Amino acid sequence: MKLLRRKPSLTTQIALALLLAVVAGMLLQHQADFVNGYIKPIGTIFLNLLKFIVVPLVLFSIMAGILSMNDVKKVGSLGLRALLYFMVTTLFAVTLGLVVPSLLRGVIPLIHIAPESAGGAVEVQRLSVMDQVVNMFPSNIIEPFVKMEMMPVIVIALFFGIAMVHVGEKGEMARKVTLSLNEVVGKVLGYIMALAPLGVFCMLTPVVVDNGPSVLASYAALLGLAYLCFFIHAAVVYSSAVGLLGKMSPLKFYKGLQPAMLFAFSSDSSVATLPYTMQCTEKMGVSKDTGRFVLSLGATINMDGVAIYLGVASVFMAQCCGIELTMGQYLAIAFASTVASIGTPGIPGGSLALMAMVFASAGIPVECVAVAAGIDRIIDMGRTVMSVTGDASCAVVMQRLIGRNEERIKQ
């Protein structure tokens, strides 16, 4: 009787929600108005709840992580190591995204596109490298919170967290308030996560209804390329990093990360998945302070899935338009994709706004973004899983490096 009364685990609940969403989506294929009018809004409410808590979560998690360390040098060391890890994996990601479709040229079926018929131009804000750097430092402390600009929020958290450590006793009141608010935010997260299965079902059902077999068939080549690269990157780069640097079995890592990966796939939002990723890494032995600091940082600047897809989409669309890419164009795509992935918002569809910048850097018609947008939501699910997995792998590796350094100090 006790077994029958036991509540299913979060992984089981989310998996069931995904399965039910697929079934419901197929059954309601001709009831799009009903689904979009009554089911989708519930999923939107759930996603909005997660989004509204993300900014305070990142702000107070980073500040609390710094305060708990009580060592600015340690914070700087951890931050630099995590940043280096993210940069290296992103370079691997974009390289993979360029190489795989190039090697399969002539084998994969292409969607033949004439540049003039690629669709309407997509208006985006093209950001240079220095624009990205300048935008990290806000002139108004309120604006980043209102617009949910995560890079400035992280900079603000770092400044205030380090300042509270530096002022010592005079900052004790601010320290207590920060740690208290961090606990309150965690409690609010608990309330929101209790709605996860319902939220997943209501978010995924409209996707199944709107993107049926006909759309999947039309873009099968692009979908296949993207997910093939996702799998290779996870199997080679993340598994090697976790196994060699983190000293953890890759199988144990992926099994422990299942709840976060499932939620990332259904919500296609890396920042919304942040609470689940934190819970999973803690169960794998990553300390709460290290996990929150690294994962909050990674949710903003580590977008390996985006980097892979930008590379894949650029080469694929160039082939569809009959454009022969030169080595210089490949380098331009690699550089632009790396910069764009760092600045991509961790929310659904966040990569579309910067895809035009990558296309333009290689001379690919910007109008092709409109073509790629047709299946962006489906691919966004996979690339969000990649980004979340990369964040978690970094947390595992950083925990191992911190533990090794502490052992050396004790000796």
C-alpha positions in Angstrom: 0.0 0.0 0.0 2.9 2.4 0.8 4.3 1.8 -2.7 1.0 2.7 -4.2 0.7 5.9 -2.2 4.3 7.0 -2.9 4.4 10.2 -5.0 6.1 9.7 -8.4 9.5 11.4 -8.7 9.9 14.7 -10.5 11.6 12.9 -13.4 8.7 10.5 -13.7 6.1 13.3 -13.5 7.8 15.3 -16.2 8.3 12.3 -18.5 4.6 11.5 -18.1 3.7 15.1 -18.9 5.8 15.0 -22.1 4.2 11.7 -23.2 0.7 13.0 -22.5 1.5 16.2 -24.3 2.5 14.3 -27.5 -0.6 12.2 -27.4 -2.9 15.1 -26.7 -1.2 17.1 -29.4 -1.8 14.4 -32.0 -5.4 14.0 -30.9 -6.1 17.7 -31.0 -4.3 18.3 -34.4 -7.5 19.8 -35.8 -8.4 21.8 -32.7 -5.6 24.4 -32.8 -7.9 27.2 -31.7 -8.9 25.3 -28.6 -5.3 24.4 -27.7 -4.0 27.9 -28.3 -6.9 29.5 -26.5 -7.2 27.3 -23.4 -4.1 25.1 -23.0 -1.3 27.3 -24.2 -2.1 30.2 -21.8 -1.6 27.9 -18.8 1.8 26.9 -20.0 2.6 30.6 -20.6 1.6 31.4 -17.1 3.9 28.8 -15.7 6.8 29.9 -17.9 6.1 33.5 -16.8 6.3 32.5 -13.2 9.7 30.9 -13.8 10.9 33.9 -15.7 9.9 36.4 -13.0 11.9 34.5 -10.4 15.0 34.1 -12.5 16.4 37.6 -12.1 16.1 37.6 -8.2 17.4 34.0 -8.3 20.6 35.0 -10.2 21.1 38.2 -8.3 20.8 36.7 -4.8 22.4 33.4 -5.7 25.6 35.0 -6.9 25.8 37.4 -4.0 25.1 34.7 -1.5 27.7 32.5 -3.2 30.3 35.3 -2.9 29.4 36.0 0.8 29.6 32.3 1.7 33.1 32.1 0.3 34.4 35.1 2.2 37.4 35.3 -0.1 37.4 37.6 -3.2 40.4 35.8 -4.6 38.6 32.5 -4.5 35.6 34.1 -6.3 37.8 35.5 -9.0 39.6 32.2 -9.4 36.4 30.2 -9.7 34.8 32.8 -12.1 37.9 32.8 -14.4 38.1 29.0 -14.5 34.4 28.7 -15.3 34.7 31.4 -18.0 37.6 29.6 -19.6 35.7 26.3 -19.5 32.7 27.8 -21.2 34.8 29.5 -23.9 36.7 26.2 -24.7 33.5 24.2 -25.0 31.8 26.9 -27.1 34.7 26.8 -29.5 34.4 23.0 -29.8 30.6 23.5 -30.3 30.7 26.0 -33.1 33.6 24.0 -34.9 31.5 20.9 -34.7 28.5 22.8 -36.1 30.6 23.9 -39.1 32.4 20.6 -39.8 29.5 18.1 -39.7 27.3 19.7 -42.4 30.3 20.4 -44.5 31.4 16.7 -44.4 27.9 15.6 -45.3 27.6 17.9 -48.3 26.0 16.1 -51.2 24.5 13.4 -48.9 21.9 15.4 -47.0 18.8 16.6 -48.8 18.6 20.3 -49.2 15.8 22.8 -49.2 16.5 24.7 -52.4 16.1 28.4 -51.6 16.4 31.4 -53.9 17.6 34.3 -51.8 14.9 36.6 -53.1 12.2 34.1 -52.0 13.7 33.3 -48.6 11.1 35.4 -46.9 10.8 38.9 -45.5 13.8 40.5 -44.0 14.2 40.0 -40.2 14.9 43.2 -38.4 17.4 42.6 -35.6 19.9 44.7 -33.6 23.3 43.8 -34.9 25.8 43.8 -32.0 29.5 44.0 -32.3 32.0 42.5 -29.8 32.4 45.9 -28.1 28.7 46.4 -28.0 28.4 43.2 -26.1 31.1 44.3 -23.6 29.6 47.8 -23.2 26.1 46.4 -22.6 27.4 44.4 -19.7 27.9 47.6 -17.6 24.5 49.3 -17.2 24.1 53.0 -16.7 20.8 52.4 -14.9 20.6 49.9 -12.1 16.9 49.3 -12.6 16.7 48.8 -16.4 18.5 45.4 -16.5 16.0 44.0 -14.0 13.0 45.3 -15.9 14.3 44.1 -19.3 15.6 40.8 -17.9 19.1 41.6 -19.3 21.1 38.9 -17.4 24.7 40.0 -18.2 24.3 43.4 -16.4 22.5 41.6 -13.6 25.5 39.4 -13.1 27.8 42.4 -13.1 25.7 44.1 -10.5 25.6 41.0 -8.3 29.4 40.7 -8.5 30.0 44.3 -7.6 27.6 44.3 -4.6 28.7 40.8 -3.4 32.4 41.6 -3.5 31.8 45.0 -1.8 29.9 43.4 1.1 32.9 41.1 1.6 35.3 44.0 1.5 33.5 46.3 4.0 33.5 43.5 6.6 31.4 44.2 9.8 29.9 47.4 8.3 28.2 45.3 5.7 26.9 42.7 8.1 23.3 44.0 7.9 23.4 43.9 4.1 24.9 40.4 4.3 22.1 39.1 6.5 19.4 40.7 4.3 20.9 39.2 1.2 21.2 35.7 2.7 17.6 36.0 4.0 16.2 37.1 0.7 18.2 34.2 -1.0 16.3 31.8 1.2 13.0 33.4 0.4 13.6 33.2 -3.3 14.4 29.5 -2.9 11.1 29.0 -1.2 9.2 30.8 -4.0 11.0 28.5 -6.4 9.6 25.5 -4.5 6.1 26.8 -5.0 6.6 27.3 -8.7 8.3 23.9 -9.3 5.3 22.1 -7.7 3.4 23.1 -10.9 6.1 21.7 -13.2 4.2 18.7 -14.6 1.1 20.7 -15.5 3.3 23.5 -16.9 5.3 21.1 -19.1 2.1 19.5 -20.5 0.5 22.9 -21.3 3.7 24.2 -23.0 4.4 21.2 -25.1 0.9 20.3 -26.4 0.6 23.5 -28.6 4.1 22.7 -30.0 3.0 19.3 -31.1 -0.2 20.8 -32.6 1.5 23.6 -34.5 4.5 21.6 -35.7 3.1 18.4 -37.0 4.6 15.7 -39.3 4.5 17.9 -42.4 6.8 20.6 -40.9 9.1 18.0 -39.5 9.3 16.3 -42.9 10.1 19.5 -44.7 13.0 20.4 -42.4 14.2 16.8 -41.7 17.7 17.5 -42.9 18.3 20.6 -40.8 16.8 18.9 -37.7 18.8 15.8 -38.2 22.1 17.8 -38.6 21.4 19.8 -35.5 20.5 16.9 -33.3 23.4 14.8 -34.6 25.8 17.6 -33.6 24.1 17.9 -30.2 24.6 14.2 -29.5 28.3 14.2 -30.7 29.1 17.3 -28.5 27.5 15.8 -25.4 29.0 12.3 -26.0 32.5 13.6 -26.7 33.1 17.0 -25.1 30.9 16.9 -21.9 31.5 13.2 -21.2 35.3 13.7 -21.5 35.2 16.8 -19.3 33.1 15.1 -16.6 35.1 11.9 -16.7 38.6 13.3 -17.0 38.4 16.6 -15.1 35.4 16.0 -12.9 36.3 12.4 -12.0 32.7 11.3 -12.4 31.2 8.6 -14.5 29.4 10.1 -17.5 26.6 7.7 -17.0 26.1 8.8 -13.4 26.2 12.4 -14.6 23.5 12.1 -17.3 21.3 9.9 -15.1 21.5 12.5 -12.3 20.8 15.4 -14.7 17.6 13.8 -16.2 15.0 16.0 -14.5 16.8 19.2 -15.7 17.3 17.9 -19.2 13.7 16.8 -19.5 12.4 20.2 -18.3 14.9 22.0 -20.6 13.6 20.1 -23.6 10.0 20.9 -22.8 10.4 24.6 -21.8 13.4 25.4 -24.2 14.5 28.0 -21.6 17.9 27.6 -19.9 17.2 30.3 -17.3 13.8 28.7 -16.5 15.5 25.3 -16.0 18.1 26.8 -13.6 16.3 25.7 -10.4 16.2 22.1 -11.6 19.8 22.2 -12.7 20.8 23.4 -9.2 18.9 20.6 -7.5 20.4 18.0 -9.8 24.1 19.1 -9.4 23.7 19.3 -5.6 22.5 15.6 -5.6 25.7 14.8 -7.6 27.9 16.3 -4.9 28.4 19.8 -6.1 28.2 22.3 -3.2 25.3 24.7 -3.1 27.5 27.7 -3.2 29.7 26.5 -6.1 26.6 25.2 -8.0 24.6 28.4 -7.7 27.6 30.6 -8.7 28.7 28.5 -11.7 25.2 27.7 -13.0 23.9 31.2 -12.7 26.9 32.4 -14.7 26.5 29.6 -17.2 22.8 30.2 -17.7 23.7 33.6 -19.2 27.0 33.2 -21.0 27.2 29.5 -21.9 25.1 28.6 -24.9 26.9 25.7 -26.6 23.6 24.5 -28.1 23.1 28.0 -29.7 26.7 28.0 -31.0 26.3 24.5 -32.6 23.0 25.5 -34.3 24.3 28.8 -35.6 27.2 26.9 -37.3 24.9 24.2 -38.6 22.2 26.7 -39.8 24.8 28.9 -41.5 26.4 26.1 -43.5 23.0 24.5 -44.3 21.4 27.8 -45.5 24.5 28.6 -47.5 24.3 25.3 -49.3 20.5 25.8 -49.9 21.3 29.1 -51.5 24.1 27.7 -53.6 26.8 29.7 -51.8 30.3 28.2 -51.7 31.8 29.2 -48.3 35.5 30.1 -48.2 37.8 29.6 -45.2 37.5 33.2 -44.4 33.7 32.9 -44.2 34.0 29.8 -42.0 36.2 31.8 -39.6 33.8 34.7 -39.7 30.9 32.3 -38.8 32.9 30.7 -36.0 33.8 34.1 -34.4 30.4 35.6 -34.8 28.7 32.4 -33.5 30.9 32.4 -30.4 30.1 36.1 -29.6 26.4 35.7 -30.5 26.0 32.6 -28.3 27.5 34.5 -25.3 24.9 37.3 -25.7 21.9 35.1 -26.5 19.0 35.4 -23.9 18.3 32.1 -22.2 14.6 32.2 -23.3 12.6 30.5 -26.1 13.6 31.8 -29.5 16.5 33.9 -28.1 18.9 32.8 -30.8 16.9 34.1 -33.8 17.7 37.7 -33.0 21.4 37.1 -33.4 21.3 34.6 -36.2 21.1 37.5 -38.7 24.4 38.8 -37.4 26.1 35.5 -38.1 24.5 35.2 -41.5 25.6 38.7 -42.5 29.1 38.1 -41.3 29.5 35.3 -43.9 27.5 36.9 -46.7 24.5 34.6 -46.3 21.2 36.3 -47.1 19.8 37.6 -43.8 16.3 36.7 -45.2 17.2 33.0 -44.6 16.6 33.7 -40.9 12.8 33.7 -41.7 13.2 30.2 -43.2 15.1 28.9 -40.1 12.5 30.4 -37.8 9.9 27.9 -39.0 11.4 25.1 -36.9 13.3 27.2 -34.4 11.1 26.1 -31.5 11.7 22.4 -32.2 15.5 22.8 -32.5 15.5 25.2 -29.5 14.4 22.3 -27.3 17.6 20.3 -28.2 20.0 23.2 -28.0 18.6 24.3 -24.6 19.3 20.8 -23.3 22.9 21.2 -24.6 23.4 24.5 -22.8 22.0 23.2 -19.5 24.1 20.1 -19.8 27.2 22.2 -20.4 26.4 24.3 -17.3 26.1 21.2 -15.1 29.3 19.7 -16.5 31.2 22.9 -15.6 29.8 22.8 -12.1 31.0 19.2 -11.6 34.4 20.1 -13.0 34.7 23.2 -10.9 33.7 21.3 -7.7 36.5 18.8 -8.4 39.1 21.5 -9.0 38.1 23.4 -5.8 38.3 20.3 -3.7 41.7 19.4 -5.1 43.0 22.9 -4.3 41.7 22.7 -0.8 43.4 19.4 -0.3 46.7 20.9 -1.4 46.3 23.8 1.0 45.7 21.5 3.9 48.8 19.5 3.1 
